[in-house]
Amino acid sequence: MQATKAFVFKERRLASLIWLWGVLGTLIVFFAVDYLANSFVIGPSYYGEVFWLIPIYYFFTLYLSFKAYKPGLSSIGKTFFQFIGQMAVFIIIMSF
């Protein structure tokens, strides 16, 4: 558990932050949600509840991004554009 926490909250360069949480993380969340929603692991009665993982993930990445950009007025804009990029990646993935 400590190793996972250390990996998640590790100080990163801005480019790696965007790639790791924006693109790779979005792919991982998509595959996890798709697997859980279409499998018998959680059963048909909990089908819609697995989709709550998506907004939870995006709020978590927004928190990490805002923290990495040195909180201020400019960080709000940068975080917003990263969020828009994440949504674009997610919409492209969902279209297939």
Phi, psi and omega in degrees: 000321180294322179294321178294316177299317180297320179292317183293316186262015179293144176292131182228160172290159183297319181295318180290329177297315181294317180291316184293305184275330183281308186262303183296317179296322178296319177298317180296316179296319179300311181295322179294315180294318179297318179295312182293324182286332184252013181243174178265013181295314183258349178085160184290339182286339180253021185304311184285339185286340180289337181288350174291345176294331184292304179295328177298316178298315182293323176293325177295316179291325176296321177298313180295321180293315180299321179293324182284334183275013183060094187314130180177187182291322181290332180291333178295317178295316180295319178294322178297316180292326175294320178298318178298319177297319178297318179295322178297316178298316181296318180293321178297316180296317182293339182285348180268000000 
